[in-house]
Every structure is written in C-alpha cells, then in structure tokens.
Amino acid sequence: MARKPNGTRSGGVLFRLSIRSHNI
C-alpha cells in the first residue's frame, strides 16, 4: 500500500479507519 497524497477515495478511508481503530 503506497501512501499517496491523493489516496482518500478507497485506500485513504480504509487506512484512516485502520489507524483510528488502532489509536483508540
């Protein structure tokens, strides 16, 4: 998974959810 600045369509959302779930 590459961290792209414009990856907030599918990977970005999943990535952010994963980080938030791990940051609880």
N, CA, C and O atoms as a GROMACS GRO file, in nm:
protein
   96
    1MET      N    1   0.085  -0.122   0.000
    1MET     CA    2   0.000   0.000   0.000
    1MET      C    3   0.088   0.125   0.000
    1MET      O    4   0.167   0.147   0.092
    2ALA      N    5   0.074   0.203  -0.101
    2ALA     CA    6   0.155   0.326  -0.109
    2ALA      C    7   0.078   0.445  -0.053
    2ALA      O    8  -0.041   0.462  -0.080
    3ARG      N    9   0.147   0.527   0.024
    3ARG     CA   10   0.080   0.643   0.084
    3ARG      C   11   0.081   0.757  -0.016
    3ARG      O   12   0.181   0.829  -0.026
    4LYS      N   13  -0.025   0.776  -0.090
    4LYS     CA   14  -0.031   0.886  -0.188
    4LYS      C   15  -0.108   1.006  -0.130
    4LYS      O   16  -0.196   0.988  -0.047
    5PRO      N   17  -0.074   1.125  -0.174
    5PRO     CA   18  -0.141   1.246  -0.125
    5PRO      C   19  -0.286   1.253  -0.174
    5PRO      O   20  -0.370   1.321  -0.114
    6ASN      N   21  -0.314   1.182  -0.281
    6ASN     CA   22  -0.450   1.185  -0.337
    6ASN      C   23  -0.517   1.049  -0.321
    6ASN      O   24  -0.596   1.007  -0.406
    7GLY      N   25  -0.484   0.979  -0.211
    7GLY     CA   26  -0.544   0.845  -0.192
    7GLY      C   27  -0.651   0.851  -0.084
    7GLY      O   28  -0.645   0.776   0.013
    8THR      N   29  -0.749   0.937  -0.102
    8THR     CA   30  -0.855   0.948   0.001
    8THR      C   31  -0.988   0.906  -0.061
    8THR      O   32  -1.093   0.962  -0.028
    9ARG      N   33  -0.983   0.807  -0.151
    9ARG     CA   34  -1.108   0.764  -0.216
    9ARG      C   35  -1.146   0.626  -0.162
    9ARG      O   36  -1.261   0.603  -0.126
   10SER      N   37  -1.050   0.536  -0.157
   10SER     CA   38  -1.080   0.400  -0.106
   10SER      C   39  -0.972   0.360  -0.005
   10SER      O   40  -1.002   0.324   0.109
   11GLY      N   41  -0.847   0.366  -0.048
   11GLY     CA   42  -0.736   0.328   0.042
   11GLY      C   43  -0.724   0.428   0.156
   11GLY      O   44  -0.697   0.390   0.270
   12GLY      N   45  -0.744   0.555   0.126
   12GLY     CA   46  -0.731   0.658   0.230
   12GLY      C   47  -0.832   0.636   0.342
   12GLY      O   48  -0.798   0.643   0.460
   13VAL      N   49  -0.954   0.609   0.304
   13VAL     CA   50  -1.059   0.590   0.406
   13VAL      C   51  -1.028   0.465   0.489
   13VAL      O   52  -1.035   0.468   0.612
   14LEU      N   53  -0.995   0.358   0.422
   14LEU     CA   54  -0.965   0.233   0.494
   14LEU      C   55  -0.841   0.252   0.581
   14LEU      O   56  -0.836   0.205   0.695
   15PHE      N   57  -0.742   0.320   0.525
   15PHE     CA   58  -0.618   0.342   0.600
   15PHE      C   59  -0.646   0.426   0.724
   15PHE      O   60  -0.594   0.399   0.832
   16ARG      N   61  -0.728   0.529   0.707
   16ARG     CA   62  -0.758   0.621   0.820
   16ARG      C   63  -0.839   0.544   0.924
   16ARG      O   64  -0.817   0.560   1.044
   17LEU      N   65  -0.931   0.463   0.880
   17LEU     CA   66  -1.015   0.388   0.975
   17LEU      C   67  -0.926   0.291   1.054
   17LEU      O   68  -0.941   0.274   1.174
   18SER      N   69  -0.834   0.229   0.982
   18SER     CA   70  -0.743   0.133   1.048
   18SER      C   71  -0.659   0.206   1.153
   18SER      O   72  -0.642   0.156   1.264
   19ILE      N   73  -0.608   0.322   1.117
   19ILE     CA   74  -0.523   0.397   1.212
   19ILE      C   75  -0.608   0.442   1.331
   19ILE      O   76  -0.563   0.434   1.446
   20ARG      N   77  -0.728   0.487   1.304
   20ARG     CA   78  -0.814   0.538   1.414
   20ARG      C   79  -0.850   0.420   1.504
   20ARG      O   80  -0.851   0.433   1.626
   21SER      N   81  -0.878   0.308   1.447
   21SER     CA   82  -0.917   0.191   1.527
   21SER      C   83  -0.798   0.147   1.614
   21SER      O   84  -0.816   0.095   1.724
   22HIS      N   85  -0.678   0.170   1.564
   22HIS     CA   86  -0.559   0.128   1.638
   22HIS      C   87  -0.516   0.238   1.734
   22HIS      O   88  -0.430   0.217   1.820
   23ASN      N   89  -0.576   0.355   1.720
   23ASN     CA   90  -0.536   0.469   1.804
   23ASN      C   91  -0.640   0.493   1.913
   23ASN      O   92  -0.646   0.602   1.970
   24ILE      N   93  -0.721   0.394   1.941
   24ILE     CA   94  -0.827   0.414   2.042
   24ILE      C   95  -0.771   0.380   2.181
   24ILE      O   96  -0.843   0.390   2.280
   0.00000   0.00000   0.00000
